[in-house]
Amino acid sequence: MKLIQCYLKRLLDVFTSGRRQTLPKSSPSSQPSCTPAPSTRPNTSEIKASQWQADPRSEKNLATVKPELAKLGRELLRRLAAEGLTFKVTSGNRTKEEQAALYAQGRTAPGPRVTWTMKSRHIGGRAIDLTLFSGKNPVWESRYYDRAGEVGKELGLVWGGDWTRTKDKPHFELPA
């Protein structure tokens, strides 16, 4: 479009100069020396990223953790959303009693084992857990947890998927 405008300007200059001239036939060397300006409109993903907001559940859980972690957690969610991935923060700060109840699951209480420690970084608000969603349904097994881990590590978070003893791919925490 800019090239056409440039050519039309040159054509107008020829006619308004008062001299009768002919424009050269179109060839690469006779093209007007105008280069199109780069687009200043943001692309669709930039627009989505700038308008992105964490979902209410994530915000509720992020409000319970250290401010630094809340900021990094939002950025992690935003970057994943820009890639079309819907993750939510499903766990933030826990009390010692809440951690004890989770630890009891699969041991002395019904349900599957979901933690292996009583000394979780969730106690004190230094850890969050993310869950991938497809619509309203949680997705527990997906390669996208690995992508979330990559992005989280880029942001400086410790990712539970890197642990050797027991991997915890939904888990992210502040470095010690």
Wavefront OBJ file of the C-alpha trace (Angstrom):
o trace
v 0.000 0.000 0.000
v 2.817 2.391 0.898
v 4.548 1.632 -2.402
v 1.375 2.562 -4.296
v 1.096 5.810 -2.338
v 4.719 6.590 -3.126
v 4.174 5.923 -6.841
v 1.053 8.112 -6.868
v 2.972 10.912 -5.155
v 5.657 10.714 -7.808
v 2.999 10.774 -10.503
v 1.416 13.850 -8.912
v 4.825 15.545 -8.730
v 5.288 14.988 -12.491
v 1.913 16.532 -13.352
v 2.200 19.485 -10.986
v 5.698 20.423 -12.109
v 4.249 21.946 -15.276
v 6.534 19.949 -17.512
v 5.287 17.232 -19.711
v 7.118 14.080 -18.715
v 6.462 10.455 -19.058
v 6.910 8.071 -16.245
v 9.303 5.237 -16.906
v 7.854 1.819 -17.481
v 7.681 -0.231 -14.351
v 10.925 -2.025 -13.689
v 12.828 -2.713 -10.512
v 15.301 0.098 -11.201
v 12.570 2.603 -12.060
v 10.431 1.970 -8.999
v 10.046 4.886 -6.647
v 12.621 4.792 -3.915
v 10.073 4.395 -1.172
v 10.123 1.578 1.282
v 6.979 0.601 3.090
v 6.888 1.590 6.740
v 6.762 -1.299 9.178
v 3.358 -2.033 10.608
v 2.698 -0.310 13.899
v -0.351 -2.412 14.659
v 0.268 -5.100 17.296
v -0.366 -8.651 16.204
v -3.273 -10.655 17.610
v -1.191 -12.505 20.210
v 0.236 -9.178 21.474
v -3.290 -7.823 21.870
v -4.418 -10.949 23.716
v -1.352 -10.834 25.962
v -1.906 -7.173 26.837
v -5.568 -7.809 27.677
v -4.910 -11.044 29.580
v -6.096 -11.432 33.162
v -5.738 -14.381 35.494
v -8.938 -16.281 36.241
v -10.623 -15.753 39.657
v -9.451 -19.102 41.056
v -5.830 -18.329 40.168
v -6.105 -14.820 41.604
v -7.558 -16.199 44.835
v -4.623 -18.625 45.216
v -2.005 -16.084 44.113
v -3.274 -13.670 46.774
v -2.114 -16.185 49.419
v 1.552 -16.371 48.368
v 4.560 -14.045 48.601
v 4.119 -10.967 46.355
v 7.212 -11.879 44.303
v 5.792 -15.348 43.601
v 2.350 -13.910 42.792
v 3.929 -11.610 40.188
v 5.953 -14.445 38.634
v 2.932 -16.762 38.747
v 0.810 -14.252 36.806
v 3.578 -13.814 34.234
v 3.888 -17.588 33.890
v 0.136 -17.920 33.323
v 0.165 -14.986 30.867
v 2.985 -16.458 28.776
v 1.307 -19.862 28.674
v -2.020 -18.247 27.718
v -0.249 -16.421 24.856
v 0.667 -19.895 23.573
v -2.974 -20.993 23.824
v -2.529 -23.012 27.038
v -5.036 -22.653 29.872
v -3.349 -23.235 33.191
v -4.765 -22.198 36.559
v -3.124 -21.819 39.940
v -4.901 -24.521 41.929
v -2.854 -24.293 45.108
v -0.985 -21.529 46.885
v -0.240 -21.063 50.563
v -1.134 -23.916 52.927
v -1.290 -24.051 56.673
v 0.558 -26.826 58.516
v -2.827 -28.422 59.185
v -3.768 -28.372 55.503
v -0.404 -29.898 54.600
v -0.887 -32.590 57.263
v -4.307 -33.452 55.819
v -2.827 -33.753 52.308
v 0.021 -35.872 53.658
v -2.486 -38.199 55.328
v -4.213 -38.901 51.977
v -3.309 -42.364 50.782
v -1.723 -43.151 54.121
v -4.202 -42.831 56.986
v -6.987 -41.020 55.078
v -8.856 -41.995 51.904
v -7.665 -40.753 48.535
v -4.504 -40.873 46.444
v -1.160 -39.674 47.751
v -0.660 -36.100 46.631
v 2.372 -35.074 48.672
v 5.382 -36.786 50.181
v 6.464 -34.140 52.667
v 5.315 -32.250 55.724
v 7.894 -29.530 54.970
v 6.319 -28.152 51.806
v 7.300 -24.737 50.445
v 3.546 -24.130 50.154
v 3.658 -23.511 53.915
v 4.701 -19.879 54.065
v 3.506 -19.015 50.548
v 6.675 -19.832 48.618
v 5.106 -22.346 46.173
v 2.193 -22.694 43.749
v 0.735 -25.597 41.812
v -0.583 -25.144 38.272
v -3.155 -27.360 36.600
v -3.797 -27.515 32.856
v -7.442 -27.219 31.850
v -9.344 -28.220 28.734
v -12.540 -26.218 29.059
v -13.687 -26.881 32.625
v -11.866 -30.214 32.889
v -8.433 -30.584 34.512
v -5.811 -32.412 32.440
v -3.405 -34.318 34.656
v -1.093 -35.874 32.075
v 0.187 -33.694 29.238
v 3.419 -32.681 27.556
v 2.345 -29.091 28.186
v 3.441 -29.404 31.804
v 6.972 -29.646 30.399
v 6.370 -26.410 28.468
v 5.094 -24.759 31.645
v 8.283 -25.937 33.359
v 10.462 -24.366 30.655
v 8.670 -21.034 30.951
v 8.736 -21.136 34.748
v 12.484 -21.761 34.765
v 12.988 -18.874 32.298
v 11.292 -16.688 34.912
v 13.670 -17.942 37.624
v 11.300 -20.340 39.375
v 12.258 -23.790 40.622
v 10.192 -26.438 38.815
v 9.178 -29.672 40.518
v 9.472 -31.518 37.207
v 13.256 -31.323 37.523
v 13.357 -33.142 40.836
v 15.027 -36.550 40.703
v 13.464 -38.297 43.700
v 9.811 -37.506 43.025
v 8.798 -35.362 40.049
v 6.049 -32.832 40.694
v 5.358 -31.205 37.317
v 2.549 -28.876 38.495
v 4.795 -27.413 41.256
v 6.685 -24.094 41.044
v 8.489 -22.351 43.870
v 10.763 -19.447 44.627
v 14.444 -20.348 44.820
v 15.793 -20.943 48.341
l 1 2 3 4 5 6 7 8 9 10 11 12 13 14 15 16 17 18 19 20 21 22 23 24 25 26 27 28 29 30 31 32 33 34 35 36 37 38 39 40 41 42 43 44 45 46 47 48 49 50 51 52 53 54 55 56 57 58 59 60 61 62 63 64 65 66 67 68 69 70 71 72 73 74 75 76 77 78 79 80 81 82 83 84 85 86 87 88 89 90 91 92 93 94 95 96 97 98 99 100 101 102 103 104 105 106 107 108 109 110 111 112 113 114 115 116 117 118 119 120 121 122 123 124 125 126 127 128 129 130 131 132 133 134 135 136 137 138 139 140 141 142 143 144 145 146 147 148 149 150 151 152 153 154 155 156 157 158 159 160 161 162 163 164 165 166 167 168 169 170 171 172 173 174 175 176
